[in-house]
Amino acid sequence: MKGLFLIASILVMFACTSQPAAAQTTMTWTVDGENRAALVYQPAPTTSAIKHPLVFAFHGHGGNMQGTSQLMHIQTVWPEAIVVYPQGLNRPSTHDPQGTRSGWQMEANQANIGNKDLDFFDAMLATMQQNYSVDSARIYATRFSNGAGFSYLLWAERGKTLAAIGACAGRLAPAEHLSVPRALVAIAGQADTTNPFAVQQQTIEIARQADSATVAGQTCGPICQFYVSSTQTPVKTLIHPGGHVYPPWAPAQIVKFFKAHKQV
């Protein structure tokens, strides 16, 4: 892996969550000449024979790993999982063309960024697999907004690694293509103008095609549609009437979907 050098700098402290035995760890790396960091929540100690799911949760543009760990709180909904909240660096976006706020690349070989965030993902994954007992069939990516766009990029460029994707208010960059089928749960707001709802719908349709989930959806709740897949990689949509938000019910819905899907 190009430019991946792990700095042996790991600060461990116990997280103040409903799972007192879980530990919150700050890990740091130097990747492609940039200093990177992530918050990592590890499950309570178990026997070495037990392998744990691994979830990467990416913040939106202008966000940070601390706030995202509280907003998404995957570690409290799924305490058996290893949960990683990476910190983005200043990256340009549609609403921040100068890249003055933290975020993620949206396409491979992006101008002035290259693949620095993809390389960061590779470095984190290598460290998690080295330091923890990871279930390689249960590696997931979830995100909000720009972080959702990066998770779609991971699907396109690192899809063979992932089991499922959980996207909220995100879209796939036009230059990217989903090459392998992967289960998807997508949350979108009909009143979203930051990442326009119509654009998010286009990404969902692209995902349905990639997942061979093109049959009519089955109603699974007031705002829920479930699209069965011939490749066992279904698409579930939760379309709410709100705007560009991460709904408080999102973590439970995403974790429920992840628990039901692993690599086949």
N, C-alpha and C positions, 0 to 999 in steps of 0.2 A: 504494500500500500504506500503510495507516494506521500512523502512528507509527513509521516505520522510518527511522532515522538512523544511518548508518554512521560510526563513529569511525575516523579514520585512525590506528589504533594496531595495527600488525602487527609482532610480534616473531618473527624467523626464526632457527631453529637446526636443525642437522642431527640427524636422529633416529639413535639407536643401534639399527639393525635390520640384518637380513641384506641389505638393499638400501642400501648406503652412499650412493648418489647421491640417494636420496629425502630430501625435506626435511620437517621437522615445523614447523608454523607455528601460533602462537597468535593468533587473531583476536578482536577485541572489537567489540561493537555497543552502542548504546543503543536499546532497542525498548520502546515504550509506557512510557517512564520508568524502565525497569529496565536495569541493566548486565548484558550477556550476553557469553558467551565460548564458544569452541570450539577444539579442537585439529584441525588440518587437515594431512593427509599428502598431499603432491603427488608425482606420479611423477617419475622422472628426466626431464630435458629431452629432448624429441623435436622433430620438425619441426612447424611450426605447423599443418600440414594434418591431423595426427592428433588425433582427438577422443577424450576419455577418459570412461569410465564414472564416475558420481558416486554414492557410497554415504554415507548418513547413518546413524550407529550410535548409538543412545540407551541410556544406562545405566538401571538399575533404581532404585527408590525408595531414597534414601539413598546412591546411588553418585556417582561423579564421572568426569569425562572422562579423567583420567589413568589411573585404574584400568581403565576400560573399554577404552582403547586397548591396554592390555596383555592384558586378558582376551580380547577379541575378535580383536585383531591382524589385522584385515582387510587392512591395508596390507602385511603380509608374505605373506599368501596370494594377494593380488591386487595386485601392485605397479604394475600399469598403471592402476589406478583412483585417483581422487581420493577420499580417505576423510575424513569429517568426524565428529568426536566432540563433540557439543554438551554444554555443562554446564547441567543443570537447576537451578532455584531452589526454595526451600522451597514445597512444594505439599501440600495435604491428600490423604490416601488412606484406604482402609478401615482400614489398620493404623496410621495416623498422622493421625487426624482433625484435629489442631491444625496440621498442616503444618510440623513442626519440622525436617524433613529434605528434601533435594533430590529433585525429581521432575518430573512432567509432568502437564498437564491431561489429562483422560480423555474429555471431551466438549466440543463447541462451546458457547460462551457459558456456561462453567461459573461457578457462583456464586463471587464474590470473586476470580475469575481473569480472566473474560472470555475473550478469545482470545489472550492474551499469548504462549503457546507456539506457537500457529499462526502468529502474526505473526513470531515469532523464526525459524521455519522459512522463511517467505517472505523474510525479510531475508538469511538465510544463502544460500538458493538464488540470490537476485539477485546477491550478492557472488561466489559461485562461478562463475556464468555470465559475470560481468563480468571476473573476474580469470584464469579458466582456460578452456581449450578443452574444453567439456563436450559430451558426446554426449547430446542431449536425449531420445533414445529409450532411454537406459540410465541412468535416475535411480532409485535404490533406497533403501528404508528398512529397517533391521533393528534389533533391540532385544531386551532381556531384561526380563521382568516388567512393571513400570510403564512402562518404555520401550517394551515390546512393545505395551502398551495404547495408547500415544501413536502408534505406527506404524499401528495399526489405525485410529486417529482420522485420521491423515493419509490413509489409504486412503479413508475416508469423506468427508473434507472437501477433500482435495487430490489425489484419485485420478487426475485427468487428467494430473498431472505425473509420476506414478510408473510404472515399468515392472513392478516386482515387489516383494513384501514378504517379509521373513524374520523370523518371529516365534518367540520362545522363551519359554515360560511366560507367555503373555499372553492377554488377552481383549478383546473389543469391548464398549464401554459400551452398556448397554441402549438408551440414547436415540439411538444412532448407527445409520446404515444405509449399507451398501456399495452405492453407486450405480453404479459402473462395474466391469466385470470386470478383475481384475489377478491375475497369477500369484502363488501363495503357497507358501512352504515353511514348515511349522509344526512346531516341536519341543515336545513336552510330556512330562512325567513322570507316570506313573500314580500315584505316591505323593505328588504335590504337594498340600499342604494350604494353602499360602499363597494361591495362585491355584488353587482346586480343579480337579482334572483334569476333572470333569464339566462345569464351566463353560467350560474351554478347548475341550472337545469340542463344546459348543454353538456356540462361535464358529467352529470349523472347519466345522461343518455350514452355518452362515450363509454362510461364504466359498464353500463348494462350490456353494450355490444361486446366489450372485452370479456365480460363474465358469462356470455351466452345466457343472459337473464332477460330475454326479449319478450317473453310471454307477458300477458296482462298481469298487473299486480294484484295481490290479494290484500284486502283490508285487514290490518292487524291492530287497529285502534283509531281513535278520532282523527289523528294526524299522520297515521302510519300506513305505508304500503310495503309489501314484501314481494320481491320478484325472484321466483325460483330459478335456479341455474342448472343447466345440464352438466356443468363442470363442478358442481357442489360449491360454487362461490357465489352465493346469492347477493342481491342488493336490497338493502332496507332503507327506506326514506322516511324522515320525520320532518314534514313541512308545516311550520307554524306561521301564524299571521304577523309575527313581529319583524324587527329589523335586523341590523348587524350586531347580534348578541350571542353570547354563550349561555343558553338557558340553564337554570339551576338543575333541571332534571337530566341534562345531557350526560354527566358522568355515569349515572346508573344505567342509562340506555346503552351507552358505548360498551361498558364493561359486560353487560348482559349479552351483547352481540359477540364480543370477543370470546367470552367463555364458551360460546356455542360453536366457534369456528377455529380450526387449526389447519395447518397445511395437510393436504391429502395427497 
